[in-house]
């Protein structure tokens, strides 16, 4: 079914370009073809969530990987210590990291701090038991959630979703802050440009008033015509490389007309 516009021509129900696409065109950005949009949408829907697992106990690591894969996650890296966890996270940039607290070479809390400082992925800490001090340290390092052993789907899966959700919220907030800062900087630049234009306009107006006053004095005191007075000021300014404002002030000073006009007083 189609509607008709004001000219009586058929008009499709769906717009030729969406509002976002029109904004992109106005900003000089390319419009993404519809088939690519559909592919991206379907890809996001069906893409598996990726995970890096860091656990020094191989048996525990195997159990954790099995739980994750059985629930639709893709384990892209397995680490036995904190250093490997950081390297794998930097390499694969997963959706989430499962990090054991106590590991050799670099402990999980330190590794989580590195990953969170670089804002690569959310980290879920794995602890043997709920220890307030460790939980506090993990939270301070930037961990988004924690799970106590033994690993259970009922505890692990919600913690992963919470961590990824918080991570997304934080990054959205950071994006908004950055966008606001950019807009603020643009506004400051526009304000500075406006002030400079205003200053130039004020200087131009002041120069024009002085030249008009000097022109009047030349007409009154030196028998110039109005056109001749202006041409003399303009030519002398160019030939002698003297700004017209300074030249006009010199004429006013010489002929003694230093009092402002009545219009200026008002």
N, C-alpha and C positions, 0 to 999 in steps of 0.2 A: 504493500500500500504506500502511495506517495502523496505528499501534500503539494500545494501550489504556492509559489511566492507571489509577490505583489504584481509581477509582470505576467502572471498566469502560466508560467513555465513549471513543469513538474519538478519537484524537489524531493530528494530521497529522505527517508525517515532518519537514517543515521547521517551524521555530519561527514562531509568529505574529509575534513581535518578536525581532530579533537581540539579542545581548548589548550591542552598541554602542547600539542603539535604546533598550533598557531603561535604559542609563546616561543617555542623553539625556533620557528621560522623567523619570528621578529628579532630574536637574539642572534640570528645568523648561524644557528646550529642545524646539523642535518636531521632529517626525519627518518626514523628507523622503519624499514619496510614491515608490513603487517606480518608476513610469514616469519620474519626474525623475531618479532615480538611474541608470536605464538610459541615459537621454539623455546625462547627464554622462559616464558611462563610455564610451559610444560616441564622444562628442565629443572626449574626451581621446585616444582611440585614433587617430582619423582627422584630428585637427587638425594642420595643417602647422606646423613650427617656423618662427618668425619671426626675421628678421635685419635689422639696420641695417648698411649697408655704407658705410664712410668711406674714400675713396681719391681723391686730388686728380687723378690721371691718368685721364681719361675712358675711354681704351681699356682700361686695366687694370681699371677699375671695371666696364665692360661685360662683360669676360671673367669677372670674379669673380661678378657677378650671374647670368650664364648658367650657370656651374658649379653655383651654389647652387640655382637654379630647376630645373635638370635633375635634381637629386638630391632634389627634394621640399620644398625650403625656400621660404618666402615672404618675399621681400625687401620690407619695409614702408617702408624709407626709404633714400635714397642721399645721402651728404654728400660735399662736396668739400673740407671743412676741419674742424678739430676742434670749432669752435663749433657748426657745423651738426650734427655728430655728437652732441654733448651734447643739443642741442635736440630732435633726432629721437628719441633714446633716451628722453628724459624724456616725450615725447609718446606714443610707441608702446609703450614698455616691452617690447622684444623679448625673445626667448629667448636671443639672443646678439648680440654686436656684432663685426664684422670691422673692425679699425682699422689704417690705415696709420700708420707711425711718423712719417714726415716729411710734414707738411702745412702750408699757410699759415694765418695768423691765430692758430691754436692748434694746436700739434703733437699728434700722436696720444698720446704718453705723458701729457701734461698732461690731455688730454680723457679718457683712460682713468682717470686718477686721480680726476677729478670723478665719473665714472660709478660707479666702484668705491666711492668714499667714500659716495655716496648709495645704494649697494647696489641698483642698478636692474637690471643684467644683467651676465653674464660678458663679458669682453673678450678677443678673440683678436687679438694684434698681428701685423701684416704688415710684414716687413722685407725690404730688398733682398738682404741676405746676413746670415749669422749673425755678428752683432757682439756679443761678450760684454758690452761696456759697455751697449749699448742693451737687450739682453735683461735685464740686471741692473736697469736703470732701469725697464723695463716691468714686471718682476716686482714691484719695489718700489712701483710705482703701483697694483698690484693685478691686473694682467693674469693670466689663468688659463692661457694657452698662447700660442705664437707660431708663425708659419709663414713660411718664406723664399720669396721670389719666384724663378722664375715660379710662379704658382699651379697646383697639381696636385691632383686629387681625392684621390689616395692620401695626401697630406700634410694637405690642408685639412679633409676630412671627419672624420678621427679627432681632429684638434685641436679642432674644434667640439664633438664629443661629450665629449672630456676636459674642456673648459672648462665646459660645461653640467653635467656630472657633479660637478665640483669645486664649482661654484657652489651646486648643490643640497645637497651635503654640508655646506658651510660654513653655509648658511642653516638646515639641519636642526640643526646644532650650536648655532647662535645661538638657535634656538627652544627647544632643550633647556636651554640656559643660562638663558634668560629664564624658562622654566617653573620651573626649579629655584630661581631667585631669588624668584619669586612664591611658591613653596611655602615657601621659607625665611622670607620675610616673614610669610606666614600663620602659620607655626609660632611665630615671634617674637611676633606679636600674640596668639596663643593662650596662649603662655607668660606674657606680660605680664598678660593677663586672669586667668589662673590665679593668678598672684602676688597680684593685687589682691583676688581672691576669698579667697585664703588669709589675706591681711592682715586683711580685713574679718571673716573667721571668727575669727581670733585675737583681734581687738579685741572682737568680740561675746562670745567666751568669757571674756575677761578682765573685761568689764563684768558679765557674769552672775555670775562668782565674787565680785566686789566687792559687787554688789547683794545677793547671798545672805548675805554676811558682814555687810553693813549691816543687812539685815533681821533677822538673828539678834541683833545688838546691840540693835536697837530692841525686840525681843521680850524680851531679857534685862534691859536697863537702863531701858526706858521702858514696860514692861508692855503692849506691843502684842501683838495676836494675829498669827499668821503672815500671814493675809490682810490684816489692818489695816496691818501694817508695809509690805507690798508696795504697797497702795493709797496709803499716805502718800508713799512714795518716788515712785511713778508720778505722783500728782497734783501734788506739789510740783515735780517736774521739769517738768511741762507748764505749770503756773501761773507759775513763776518763770523758765521757759526756761533751766533748768540741765540739762545733760546728766546722765543717770542715773549715769554712771560718776563724774563729778566730785562729785555729791551724795553718792553712796555713800562716796567717799573722805573727804568732810568729816565724815560720820557716824562713820566708823571713827576718824578723827583725834580727834574730840571725845570719844569714849568710850574712847579709849586702846587699842584693839585693833589695834595695828600689826604684831603678829607673825603670820607666815603660818601657816595651818593645817598639821597634820601631813600631810594629803593633798598639799598643795602642795609640801612639802619632799621628798616622795617623787617 
